[in-house]
Amino acid sequence: MNKFHGTGVAIVTPFNEDKSVDYDGLKSLINYQIDGKVDYLVSLGTTGEASTLNKQEKEKIWAFTAEVNNGRLPLVAGIGGNDTALVSESIKSFTQEGYDAILSASPNYNKPTQEGIYQHYKALSEASSLPIILYNVPGRTASNVSPETTCRLAHDFKNIIATKEASGSFDQFNQIMRDKPADFMLISGDDPIALPMISIGAVGVISVVGNALPLQLSEMIRKCLKGQFAEALPAHLSLLEFTRLIFTEGNPGGVKSALKHLKVCGDSVRLPLVNITKDLEAKIAKQIAKITA
């Protein structure tokens, strides 16, 4: 599973001004990521606004992404939700060629117990012919996947290969690193703490920042994975303000603004998300100029 070491990017879904999917923009974005030397792509995660896409749109986006990628990078499909039966069926019926794993966030809104989370992922494991990456993001789901549950799943199901951890808790990261199977991967789900997470054994990041600055981020992550933390630190620090800004008014509005400024794709989002303010756009553009100078 070394294909998931390094920089994964949770790519945005570009929209036209009429809110239809912008496939030309998506092609441009995929090629921009590959030119930026990232290691793999995640299609239709949170950053891809999957919750506002219907079944037919998702299937077309997955197929188009695989076609444009053409085997150049490993691909991960984001398939999640808070109805275990429906998510299991979606995973069973996932037939897109060219994908290497599924990323699935812990159920949101229901606020299941740890046993409920375990049973949810058990069902997904049994439904999936592809490896599964857990995704713990309590800020969105309103419930945390504990280290005990993460490691229990990792030990019990061989096709559960990693966790994307966005809890922000180093106590939690430390426990996972201590108790997980040797081949189970800890992946940072937060750009600003990818460097310190790698220092304790994480294998990389699934990034939002990488949409806009793939080359800068992937070079920094590669240095970290080589243990060159002193060399990586200047790049890490240079990205902090840009990262703060792109999340100030929500994701993916901020990073889509950056992509528009970089002429990769447009910045349209679907309701209930709205475009960021002009003032924030200007601040993001200023940071891009500073980082890419």
FENSULLIN-V733989 format. One record per backbone hydrogen bond with DSSP energy under -0.5 kcal/mol. NH is the residue of the N-H (numbers start at 0). CO is the residue of the C=O. E is the energy in kcal/mol with one decimal. If there is no record, write none. Layout:
nh,co,e
NH,CO,E
NH,CO,E
This chain:
nh,co,e
3,0,-2.1
4,1,-2.0
5,202,-2.9
7,5,-0.7
7,204,-3.2
8,39,-1.8
9,206,-2.5
10,8,-1.3
10,41,-1.6
12,46,-0.5
13,11,-0.7
15,19,-3.1
18,15,-2.0
21,13,-2.6
22,20,-1.1
25,21,-2.0
26,22,-2.4
27,23,-2.2
28,24,-2.3
29,25,-2.5
30,26,-2.2
31,27,-2.0
32,28,-2.2
33,29,-2.1
34,30,-2.6
35,31,-1.3
36,33,-1.6
37,32,-1.6
38,6,-2.5
39,6,-1.6
40,73,-2.1
41,8,-3.0
42,40,-0.5
42,75,-3.2
43,41,-0.5
47,44,-0.7
48,45,-1.9
49,44,-1.2
51,48,-1.8
52,49,-1.6
57,53,-2.5
58,54,-2.3
59,55,-2.2
60,56,-2.6
61,57,-2.8
62,58,-2.2
63,59,-2.7
64,60,-2.8
65,61,-2.1
66,62,-2.2
67,63,-2.7
68,64,-2.6
69,65,-2.4
71,68,-1.8
73,38,-0.8
75,40,-2.3
76,100,-2.2
77,42,-2.9
78,76,-0.7
78,102,-2.1
80,104,-0.6
83,81,-0.6
86,82,-2.6
87,83,-2.7
88,84,-2.1
89,85,-2.3
90,86,-2.3
91,87,-2.5
92,88,-2.1
93,90,-0.9
94,92,-0.6
98,95,-0.8
99,74,-3.3
100,74,-0.9
101,130,-2.4
102,76,-2.5
103,101,-0.5
103,132,-2.3
105,134,-2.3
108,140,-0.9
109,107,-2.4
116,112,-2.4
117,113,-2.6
118,114,-2.7
119,115,-2.2
120,116,-2.4
121,117,-2.3
122,118,-2.1
123,119,-1.8
124,120,-2.7
125,121,-2.1
126,122,-1.2
127,123,-1.3
130,99,-0.6
131,158,-3.5
132,101,-3.3
133,131,-0.6
133,161,-2.7
134,103,-1.1
135,163,-2.5
136,134,-0.7
139,136,-2.2
140,136,-2.0
141,137,-2.2
145,143,-0.8
149,145,-2.6
150,146,-2.7
151,147,-2.1
152,148,-2.5
153,149,-2.3
154,150,-2.3
155,151,-2.0
156,152,-2.2
159,156,-1.7
160,131,-1.9
160,158,-0.9
161,131,-1.0
162,184,-2.3
163,133,-3.4
164,162,-0.8
164,186,-2.9
165,135,-2.8
165,163,-0.6
169,167,-0.7
172,168,-2.2
173,169,-2.7
174,170,-1.8
175,171,-2.3
176,172,-2.6
177,173,-2.0
178,174,-2.2
179,175,-2.1
183,180,-1.4
184,160,-2.5
186,162,-2.8
186,184,-0.5
187,203,-2.7
188,164,-2.5
192,189,-1.0
193,190,-1.6
196,192,-2.0
197,193,-2.5
198,194,-1.6
199,195,-0.7
199,196,-1.0
200,197,-1.3
201,196,-2.3
202,185,-2.6
204,5,-2.1
205,187,-2.5
206,7,-3.4
206,204,-0.6
210,207,-1.9
211,208,-1.2
212,208,-2.4
216,212,-2.2
217,213,-2.7
218,214,-2.0
219,215,-1.5
220,216,-2.5
221,217,-2.3
222,218,-1.8
223,219,-2.0
224,220,-2.5
225,221,-1.0
226,223,-2.1
227,222,-2.8
228,226,-1.3
231,227,-1.8
232,228,-1.7
233,229,-0.6
235,231,-2.2
236,232,-2.8
237,233,-2.1
238,234,-1.2
238,235,-0.6
239,235,-0.5
239,236,-0.9
242,238,-2.5
243,239,-2.4
244,240,-2.4
245,241,-2.3
246,242,-1.0
246,243,-0.5
247,243,-0.5
247,244,-1.1
249,246,-1.4
253,245,-0.7
253,249,-1.6
255,251,-2.6
256,252,-1.7
257,253,-1.7
258,254,-2.2
259,255,-2.2
260,256,-2.3
261,257,-2.0
262,259,-1.5
263,258,-2.7
264,258,-0.7
267,14,-0.6
272,269,-2.0
280,276,-2.2
281,277,-2.2
282,278,-1.7
283,279,-2.5
284,280,-2.5
285,281,-2.0
286,282,-1.9
287,283,-2.3
288,284,-2.2
289,285,-1.8
290,286,-2.6
291,287,-2.6
292,288,-0.6
